[in-house]
């Protein structure tokens, strides 16, 4: 039976948006049909220094990205492009979790294959909207912060589950409702509809991170609360911002102690 790990690596290596999305949809469908295996004795993964990606967008430091308002079509397009770039990276992050971490329960792989499929669909919706606005993916600069965190946590599945879904991706739960309100006030119902879909489905993605973070902690005999606090201090000081969407984060598996911890962490 073909290997899920080989399929995941092929999705990571796909360089163009078209190829990455098509490979993701095909691999997710094959996995759902039971056509890909993830054997416990599979060899260790080869290093993934950088996933395949197109020549553009140019990757720059976040501080070098210009601030644009929503008052112009270009400004709205730049916003849609920024969210599309996050979703494009999220495809790779989900596949990297599948590819990199071996010997885990079948549900782990099923969860992250499903997330990859969702992220590819989100990217496709946003790219179509970007084209309706007269632009395309690659027309604006972007940054590489999401993948940089993947590299920092490549050695530790527990840290990956704590920090990528529950810190970086969870940021979307915090900021998207406000963006929806602003875009709706401007009459951009097309973008609003896409963001509402993404917000609803991203809750489940962050919840998967919460589940597997706690699974790793239980397996290793680690208390989740103190470990999450340690990981935030070690890795997330520069990327964790409030205010937080407590309702959405609670639905995504954050308990009351963690929500208080996030608030206190930002206040410090």
Beta strands, then each sheet from edge to edge (+ up, - down):
strand 1: 2-3
strand 2: 36-37
sheet 1: 1+ 2+
end
